[in-house]
């Protein structure tokens, strides 16, 4: 990410205000390591194992799932990311143009709260990685005090990176990409030599419905990044290739998701307990030889720190759009404290980590998808965003609409959210329409949310956009890299 006047040095000082055109010098290729780092998580291994153990899929079905999931979810990440180069502002700031200055508080609050859960899950996974390495290398047994200390260290590291800003985040992502590639090859070579491949390939095929549900389970993680996508494209020039934004988003995620999910599926054939391990990270430490387990868990720890750093980086913007009158790096600290508290509760009290994680993913996807449907539909007709109107939260804002609300956007978001929950099932919640139909059977509640909210928004009358488009934004968007 090129340095600009607002990001010179380590600390990024820019908040939710749009980036001036003169400072938008980033390259679309920088998105590739961004979305690589966003997926370096050992939880993909356990989800791959779940495809075999819980969903009863064979290897080739797992391949289809591992390819389709990032294409669907990060295809949407890339498409919504186009709004970032159009408006030069974070996603939840651009969302004000769609929902209105007050109306944006509704989806913004839900997305912010949902991020608490996402960051808590990653913080817990990172703490488990530290505890596992301490146990393997030094023989230090886990105890409650050590749990809190490792969790605190993880959250502090996350806060430091996300607080410093986009330059530090992008630089860390770049080096993490190289390290992940190296150690993934090590694990892959070990599996090729150590695995009984006849058991892997002789498994019968599972139900198509469960294959589709598996795509939804893995895609849910990518869906959680969609509202944040403009946060990482807002330094791109207006003339940046839209196609390249989408390609780099899918490619960066896919190059991690595909091998990680397949490695998990292969491991599960001989060690099915991986799919339901209460502590999946320490379980990996037990089934892999130490010369692989330690370096792999360390790079996975780095990846999880970066995942949480990216999430908290975006959460800082969301907090500012909700009215927190503090600098972005201090807004990040709110989510850091919350993830520390909730992470401690999950590690010390919860009995089923993976059960909690998968249940959370199913509801997370629906919560984020309602915003995606409305915002994505709005992008069909909106090609520019008024910088002054985005930061003006008073009645003089062109995005004030009716009492601060866009009735069409708010109504579509609410109806889409409720519709998706009706068809969603998890360990925590089951909608009344989640059974006895193919939508619930295939785990498509989040798809229903996007479709209903998007189509309803397109059909309803909307406030007229009276803002003038900058001259640069009226140029046709190039399709070259």
ABEGO torsion letter per residue (X at the ends): XBBBAAABEABBABBABBBBAAABABBAAAAAAAAAAAABBAAAAAAAAAAAAAAGBBAAAAAAAAAAAAAAAAAAAAAAAAAAAAAGBBAAAAAAAAAEAAAAAAAAAAAAAAAAAAAAAAAAAAAAAAAAAAAAAAGBBBBAAAAAAAAAAAAAAAAAAAAAEAAAAAAAAAAAAAAAAAAAAAAAAAAAAABBAAAAAABBBBBAAAAAAAAAAAAAAAAAAAAAAAAAAAABBAABBAAAAAAAAAAAAAAAAAAAAAAAAAAAAABAAAAABABAAAAAAAABBAAAAAAAAAAAAAAAAAAAAAAAAAAAAAAAAAGBBBBAAAAAAAAAAAAAAAAAAAAAABABAAAAAAAAAAAAAAAAAAAAAAAAAAAAABABBBAAAAABABAABAAAEBGGBBAAAAAAAAAAAAAAAAABBBAABBBAAABGBAAAAAGAAAAAAAAAAAAAAAABBBBBBABBBBAAAABBBBABX
